[in-house]
């Protein structure tokens, strides 16, 4: 039996509350082709970089104490504070063959919000060096406001008390999300992920905002399109700075469906151990209304 997830952060429905995140950033040039940048997260105190190392052969690696990030176009150097899951030189550690991978983190000082491109330098020559790395830092696009309700019970009370004046799509919904992986257009894994969530949908101006059960906003909205006589779904993926839209497939007043293809960089992040260029994750969402129930 599937259970509802009340997690504030999920890869599918909410933004990261921990900081400004960039998944698989665009890079102009790098010195070590076996090393990937999975994620860059900027919190209130640190800049945390997640690396993914996949060697062609057994190798010995370490992180030089000189590891630093350099805001592009400046002479500023922000040096490594913490190295996680990798030894600091001169101590070395062995990493495996082509079939293995090794994840590690390097923590640096906080980056100011006006910095959108950095260089990541381990050492001057033959290091874990990346140049022209674009990051989502200090994005202008604001996060939607919270709903004002803090629990499922408070949403239930509102929808029950106002059931006669609500738009048909407003209410509490169970959302079944099935994500399937595709490789070069062919089905790779039918149910890569299969989860059930609960969300609230409320009218806000001329749009319908989606909220988590604790009232925090989901960066997804619906809008009624008169010409198409149906709802239009828009989802913003802040971690990859990408917006996707799709028409809603309506079955009845208490059920509708949406199908989207996740942004490529997000798919790469989720499929990293088995990812090849061009692989996709397609997501199908089925919304079943819980409250208020339609009157027939």
N, C-alpha and C positions, 0 to 999 in steps of 0.2 A: 504493500500500500504506500502510495506516495504521500509525503508530508509537505506542508507549506513551509517555505523558507522565509524567515523574517530578518535575514541578514541585511544590514544597511548597505553593504558593498557587495555587488555581484558584477561579473564581467558583462552581464547582459542588460541590466536595467538601471544601474545608478552610476554616478560619477564617483571618483575616488575622493574620500574625505581626508586623506592623509597628506595630500600636497599636490603640486602640479606635476603631472605624469606625462611622459612621452614614451610610447612603445615603438621599438625599432625605428629610431630617428633616421632621417635622411643624412647621408654622409658624403662629403665631396671626395675624400681620399683616406685610405688607411694603409698602415704598414704591415699588419699581420692579418692575412686573409682567413685564418682559421678561428679568429676571435670575432664574435658578434656582440653588439650592444643590444641587450634585450629591452632594457627599461632605464630611463633616467627619471628620478623623482626628486623634486625640490620641496623640502618641508620648511618649516619656520626656522630651522637651525642648521640643516644639512643639505647637501646635494649627494644623492645616493645613486650609484650606477651599478646596474646588474649586468654582468658579462656572461657569455656562453661560449666556452672553448671546446671545439671539436677538431681534434688533430688527425692528420693523415697517418700518423705513426705514433709510437710511444715517445713521450717527450718529458723534459723536466722544466718546470716553470716556477716563477716567483714574481713578486711585485716589488719593484725598486722603491726605495724611500723617497725618490725624487718624483714619484707619480703626482701629477698636478692637472688641474683644469685651467685653461687660459681663455677668458672671454675674447672672441675674435676681434682683431684690430686694436688690442691693448697690450701692455706689458705686464698686466696683472697675472700673478700665479697663485692659485689656491691649492695648497698641498694636501696630500692624503692624510686623513686623521685615523681611519680604521680600515683594516683589510680583513674581510671575512671569507673563510673557506679557501684562502690562498696564503702561502707563507711569504714573509717579507725577506727579500734578499739580504744576506747571502744564503739563507736557508732555502732549500729547493723542495719541490714535491713532484711526484711522477703522475702524469696523466696518461690515459689509456690509448687504445687504438682507434681506428676510424669509427667503430661501432659504439664507442663510448663518448661521453661528453662530461664537461666539468663546469659547474656554475660557481661564480664567486662575485662578491660585492666589494666595491671600494667607496668609502665615505669621504667626502670633501666638505669644506665650509659652504655655507649658504650662498646662493647666487642672487644678486639683485634682479628684480622683476623686469628691468628694461633690457636684459641680456637674452637674445634670441638665438645666438650661434656661439659655439665654443670649440676649442681644440682640446683634446684629451691626450696628454703626453706622459708616457712613462719614463722614457730616456731619449736622448737626442738621436741615436741610431739603433735600428733593429729592435725597437720597443713596441709595446702595445699602444701604438699611437694612432689617433684619429683626428682628421682635420675637417673643419667646416661642418660640424655636427649641429643640425637644426633642432631646437627644443621648443616645446610649448611652455613658455614662461611668461607669466603676467598677461595671459590672454585677455583681450578686451571684453569678449563675450561674457556677460554675467551669468551666474548660476540662478535658476528660477527660485522664487521665494517659496518658503515652506507653506503648508496649507493652513496652519494654525491649529490643526487637530494632532493629537499626540499618540493615539492608539486606535486599534480596530474598533473598540467599543464606542469611542467618540465619533468615529465615522458612521457607525451603525445608527447611533442616535440621530445624527444630522440627516442621513438619508431617509430614515423612518419618519421623522417629523416633517420633512419637506417633500415627501414622495409625490404629492400632487402638483408640484411646480417645477420638477426637475426635467431636463432634457432626457430623451430615451437612453443616451449613452452614459449619463451620470450614474454613479453608484459604486458598489464594491464588487470586484471581479476576481475570479480565479483564472490564472493565466498558465496554460500548459505550454512549455517551450521545448521544442525538439530541434536540436541542431545536428545536421548531418554534414560529413566531410566529403569533398569531391576532389579527385586528382585528374587534372586535364579533362574535366567534364564528366568523368566516370565516377560512380558512387564508390567511395573508399570505405566509409563507415556510416551505416544508416543512422544510428543513434549515438553520435559522438558525445552528446549530452542530452539528458532528459530530466527536466526539472519542473516543479510546480510552484508558482508564486501567487501572492495575493496583492492586488493594487486597488487604489481608489481613483476614480476619474471624476473631476469636478470642473465646472465651467469657470473660465477666467477671461472676461472680456469676450472676444470672438473666437477663442480657442478652448479646448478641453485639455486641461493639464493632468498628467498622470503622477500619482504620489505613491510612496511606500506606506506600509501600515503605520509607521511612526510619524507620518506627516511630512517627511523629507521629500524633496522633489525628485522625480525621475526626469532626465533630460529627453523627454518624449512627449509629444502633444498630438491631438487629433483636431481636425478642423472640418466643418461641414462645407462641402463644395456644392453649391446650388446647381451648377451646370451638369455636374456628374451625378447629382442626387445620391451622394454617398460621402463617407468620411475619408479624409486624407491623413495618413500617419507620417510624422516626421520624427526622426530619432537622431540626436547629436551624440557622437562618440568623442568625448573630450580628450581621451587618452591618445587618440590618433588625429584629432582635430578634423573630423569628417562628419558630414551630415548626409543621411539617407532618407528618402521619402518613398512611400508606396500607398496605393489605394487600398482601402479596407474591403475585404470580401465579406459581405453581410449575409448571414443565414436567417436570422430572426432578431427580434427585439432584445433577446437575452443571450445572443451568441454571435460572435464575429471572428474572422481570421485575418492574419497578416503574415506575409512571407517576404523575407528580405535576404540579401547576401551581405554578410559582414564585411567591413572594410578589409582590404588585403593585409595591412599591417597587423590588425587585430587577429585575423586568421593565422598569420604567421606566428604570432605570440602563443596562441592556443595550441597550434599543431607543431610546435618547434621541433620536437624529436623526430617527427615524421614528415616535416614540411619540405616540399619542392616548389620551385617557382611556378605560379599559376594555380596552386591548390586553393580551394575555396571552402568556406563554411556557410551553408545556407540554413537559415533559421525560420522555423514555422511556429507562429504563436496563435493559440486558440484561446479566446476570451469567453468565459462562461459567467453570466451574471449571477451574483449571490443575493444582492440587495440593492434597491427594492425590487421585488419580483414583479413582472408585468401583470396587469389585471386583464383578464379576457372576458 
